[in-house]
């Protein structure tokens, strides 16, 4: 069969795949579009019984109400501090742990790896109450530490298991050559191995950042009375009132919450693609 014939045969399948991809992308993007649209709609259109997927009179009143909230800036900084700490600390610990379980042979190594997988199977909701009592006994309630520590614990197993493939992909001959050239183990670890597995660190950091940034369960459970330690998802509760909910404010605050995630994706998108590609290849 000639090449033009093969192209004609495969073209309908390719068009179908592209159409399916566009439909999936539209389905995924529609909730984001509706969120931004609702944030820009006047109050009358949001509460209308006949909602329309457009607005002819966009308004920034909902965003003004969000930024006029007294503690909104503090909530934003708290979320940034918690998410940034979890991303940095979990990346460093996961890198060292993945190197240890990959490059070294020690007792119970396989058992430890299996425990990492088992830890991923436990629902977060099932551990919220035990974690609450644990934070209470350690005196960490109403502090940002009560949000950082649980997210570290939940992000590390996935990060270690994923980085293990990247560390394993680095050939042992490269390490031996570095030692022959006089490099110490520490120098090989940070100057050779770390740059090679950095795309994997970026990929795991994205998942850690998203789960921490969007956390509402731990923030609601562990920050009880000191609102100065609350994070950005808690700002949504300001617009949820017993008598009447401010859906415009909720959508505007949700839009503002989404912006840092999009910025983070833009900054690391190239590293993220290569990291996920390396994970699939491994």
C-alpha positions as CSV (number, residue, x, y, z in Angstrom):
1,X,0.0,0.0,0.0
2,X,1.4,3.4,-1.0
3,X,2.0,6.2,1.5
4,X,-0.9,8.4,0.2
5,X,-3.2,5.4,0.7
6,X,-2.0,4.9,4.3
7,X,-2.6,8.6,5.0
8,X,-6.1,8.4,3.6
9,X,-6.8,5.3,5.7
10,X,-5.4,6.8,8.9
11,X,-6.9,10.3,8.5
12,X,-10.4,9.5,9.7
13,X,-9.1,7.9,12.8
14,X,-6.8,10.9,13.5
15,X,-9.7,13.3,13.0
16,X,-11.8,11.3,15.4
17,X,-9.0,11.4,18.0
18,X,-8.6,15.1,17.6
19,X,-12.3,15.7,17.9
20,X,-12.5,13.6,21.0
21,X,-9.5,15.5,22.5
22,X,-11.2,18.8,21.8
23,X,-14.5,17.6,23.4
24,X,-12.6,16.4,26.5
25,X,-10.7,19.7,26.7
26,X,-13.9,21.7,26.4
27,X,-15.6,19.6,29.1
28,X,-12.6,20.2,31.4
29,X,-12.4,23.9,30.7
30,X,-16.1,24.6,30.9
31,X,-16.3,24.7,34.8
32,X,-13.4,27.2,34.8
33,X,-15.1,29.3,32.2
34,X,-18.4,29.2,34.2
35,X,-16.5,30.2,37.4
36,X,-14.9,33.2,35.7
37,X,-18.2,34.1,34.0
38,X,-20.1,34.0,37.3
39,X,-17.4,36.1,39.0
40,X,-18.0,38.8,36.3
41,X,-21.8,38.6,36.2
42,X,-23.9,41.1,38.1
43,X,-25.8,39.8,41.1
44,X,-29.1,39.8,39.2
45,X,-27.8,37.5,36.5
46,X,-26.2,35.1,38.9
47,X,-29.5,34.6,40.8
48,X,-31.5,34.4,37.6
49,X,-33.6,31.2,37.1
50,X,-32.6,31.3,33.4
51,X,-28.8,31.3,33.4
52,X,-27.0,32.2,30.2
53,X,-23.4,31.2,29.2
54,X,-22.5,34.8,28.6
55,X,-23.0,38.3,30.0
56,X,-23.5,41.6,28.3
57,X,-22.8,43.7,31.4
58,X,-19.6,42.4,33.1
59,X,-18.9,43.8,36.5
60,X,-15.9,43.7,38.9
61,X,-18.0,44.2,42.0
62,X,-17.5,40.6,43.1
63,X,-13.7,41.0,42.9
64,X,-13.9,44.2,44.8
65,X,-15.8,42.5,47.6
66,X,-13.1,39.8,47.7
67,X,-10.2,42.2,48.0
68,X,-12.0,44.4,50.5
69,X,-12.1,41.5,52.9
70,X,-9.9,42.4,55.9
71,X,-8.1,39.1,56.2
72,X,-7.9,38.1,52.5
73,X,-4.3,39.2,52.1
74,X,-3.3,37.3,55.3
75,X,-5.1,34.1,54.0
76,X,-3.2,34.4,50.7
77,X,0.2,34.7,52.4
78,X,-0.6,31.8,54.8
79,X,-1.5,29.6,51.8
80,X,1.6,30.6,50.0
81,X,3.7,29.9,53.1
82,X,2.2,26.5,53.7
83,X,2.2,25.4,50.0
84,X,5.8,26.7,49.5
85,X,7.1,24.9,52.6
86,X,5.5,21.6,51.7
87,X,6.8,21.8,48.1
88,X,10.4,22.6,49.1
89,X,10.7,20.3,52.1
90,X,8.9,17.3,50.5
91,X,11.1,17.7,47.3
92,X,14.3,17.6,49.3
93,X,13.2,14.7,51.6
94,X,11.8,12.7,48.7
95,X,15.0,13.2,46.7
96,X,17.2,11.9,49.5
97,X,14.8,9.0,50.4
98,X,14.4,8.0,46.7
99,X,18.2,7.9,46.4
100,X,18.5,5.8,49.5
101,X,16.0,3.2,48.5
102,X,17.4,3.0,45.0
103,X,21.1,3.2,45.4
104,X,21.5,1.3,48.7
105,X,20.7,-2.2,49.8
106,X,19.5,-2.5,53.3
107,X,17.1,-4.6,55.4
108,X,13.4,-4.1,54.9
109,X,13.9,-2.0,51.8
110,X,11.2,-3.8,49.9
111,X,8.9,-3.6,52.9
112,X,9.4,0.1,53.1
113,X,8.5,0.6,49.4
114,X,5.3,-1.5,49.9
115,X,4.4,0.8,52.8
116,X,4.7,3.8,50.6
117,X,2.1,2.2,48.3
118,X,-0.2,1.3,51.2
119,X,0.0,4.8,52.5
120,X,-1.5,6.1,49.2
121,X,-4.5,3.8,49.6
122,X,-5.6,5.3,53.0
123,X,-8.3,8.0,52.5
124,X,-7.5,11.4,53.9
125,X,-10.9,11.6,55.5
126,X,-10.3,8.5,57.6
127,X,-7.2,10.0,59.1
128,X,-8.5,13.5,59.8
129,X,-9.8,12.7,63.3
130,X,-6.7,10.8,64.5
131,X,-4.6,13.7,63.1
132,X,-6.7,16.2,65.0
133,X,-6.0,14.5,68.3
134,X,-2.3,14.1,67.3
135,X,-2.0,17.9,66.6
136,X,-3.9,18.7,69.8
137,X,-1.5,16.6,71.9
138,X,1.5,18.3,70.2
139,X,0.0,21.7,70.7
140,X,-0.1,22.4,67.0
141,X,-3.8,23.3,66.6
142,X,-4.5,26.8,65.3
143,X,-1.0,26.9,63.8
144,X,0.3,26.6,60.2
145,X,2.3,23.7,61.4
146,X,-0.9,21.6,61.7
147,X,-1.3,22.1,57.9
148,X,2.3,21.7,56.9
149,X,3.0,18.4,58.7
150,X,0.0,16.4,57.4
151,X,0.5,17.5,53.8
152,X,4.2,16.5,54.1
153,X,3.2,13.1,55.3
154,X,0.7,12.6,52.5
155,X,2.8,14.0,49.7
156,X,6.1,12.1,50.5
157,X,5.1,8.5,49.6
158,X,3.9,9.5,46.2
159,X,7.0,11.7,45.6
160,X,9.4,9.1,46.8
161,X,7.8,6.3,44.7
162,X,7.8,8.5,41.6
163,X,11.4,9.8,42.0
164,X,12.6,6.3,42.5
165,X,12.2,5.7,38.8
166,X,14.2,8.8,37.9
167,X,17.0,7.9,40.2
168,X,17.0,4.3,39.0
169,X,17.3,5.6,35.4
170,X,20.7,7.2,36.1
171,X,23.3,4.5,35.2
172,X,25.6,3.3,37.8
173,X,28.5,3.8,35.4
174,X,28.0,7.6,35.8
175,X,28.4,7.3,39.5
176,X,31.4,5.1,39.2
177,X,33.0,7.6,36.7
178,X,32.3,10.5,39.1
179,X,34.1,8.6,42.0
180,X,37.0,7.8,39.7
181,X,37.4,11.5,38.9
182,X,37.6,12.3,42.6
183,X,34.0,13.4,43.3
184,X,32.7,12.7,46.8
185,X,29.3,11.1,47.4
186,X,27.9,14.4,48.4
187,X,29.2,16.1,45.3
188,X,27.8,13.4,43.1
189,X,24.4,13.7,44.9
190,X,23.9,17.4,44.5
191,X,25.9,18.3,41.4
192,X,25.3,15.3,39.1
193,X,22.3,13.3,40.3
194,X,20.1,16.2,41.5
195,X,20.1,18.0,38.1
196,X,19.3,14.8,36.3
197,X,16.2,14.0,38.4
198,X,15.1,17.7,38.6
199,X,12.3,17.2,36.1
200,X,10.9,14.5,38.3
201,X,11.1,16.8,41.3
202,X,9.1,19.4,39.4
203,X,6.4,16.9,38.5
204,X,6.0,15.8,42.1
205,X,6.1,19.4,43.3
206,X,3.1,20.3,41.1
207,X,1.0,17.6,42.7
208,X,2.1,18.6,46.2
209,X,1.4,22.3,45.5
210,X,-2.1,21.7,44.1
211,X,-3.2,19.4,46.9
212,X,-1.8,21.8,49.6
213,X,-3.0,25.0,48.0
214,X,-6.6,23.7,47.5
215,X,-6.8,22.0,50.9
216,X,-10.0,22.8,52.8
217,X,-10.4,19.7,55.0
218,X,-7.4,20.2,57.2
219,X,-7.7,24.0,57.3
220,X,-11.3,23.6,58.5
221,X,-10.4,20.9,61.0
222,X,-7.2,22.1,62.6
223,X,-7.7,25.9,62.5
224,X,-10.5,26.3,65.0
225,X,-10.4,29.7,66.7
226,X,-7.4,31.6,65.4
227,X,-8.6,33.0,62.0
228,X,-5.2,34.7,61.5
229,X,-3.8,31.2,60.7
230,X,-6.4,30.4,58.2
231,X,-5.6,29.7,54.5
232,X,-7.2,31.0,51.3
233,X,-9.9,28.3,50.9
234,X,-11.3,29.4,54.2
235,X,-12.0,32.8,52.7
236,X,-14.8,31.2,50.7
237,X,-16.7,30.7,54.0
238,X,-17.0,34.5,54.3
239,X,-19.3,34.6,51.4
240,X,-21.5,31.7,52.5
241,X,-24.1,33.1,54.9
242,X,-27.1,31.5,56.5
243,X,-29.6,33.9,55.0
244,X,-28.2,34.4,51.5
245,X,-25.0,33.2,49.8
246,X,-22.9,35.6,47.8
247,X,-22.2,33.3,44.9
248,X,-20.5,36.1,43.0
249,X,-18.0,36.5,45.8
250,X,-17.4,32.8,46.0
251,X,-16.7,32.6,42.3
252,X,-14.4,35.6,42.4
253,X,-12.5,34.2,45.3
254,X,-12.2,30.9,43.6
255,X,-10.9,32.6,40.5
256,X,-8.3,34.4,42.5
257,X,-7.3,31.1,44.1
258,X,-6.8,29.6,40.7
259,X,-4.4,32.3,39.4
260,X,-1.3,31.1,41.5
261,X,-1.9,27.6,40.3
262,X,-1.9,28.7,36.7
263,X,1.2,30.8,37.2
264,X,3.0,27.9,38.8
265,X,2.0,25.7,35.9
266,X,3.3,28.3,33.4
267,X,6.6,28.5,35.2
268,X,7.3,24.8,35.3
269,X,5.4,23.5,32.3
270,X,8.5,22.5,30.3
271,X,10.0,20.7,33.2
272,X,6.7,19.1,34.0
273,X,6.3,17.7,30.5
274,X,9.8,16.2,30.5
275,X,9.3,14.9,34.1
276,X,6.0,13.1,33.3
277,X,7.5,11.8,30.0
278,X,10.4,10.4,32.0
279,X,8.1,8.8,34.5
280,X,6.1,7.1,31.7
281,X,9.2,6.0,29.9
282,X,10.6,4.4,33.1
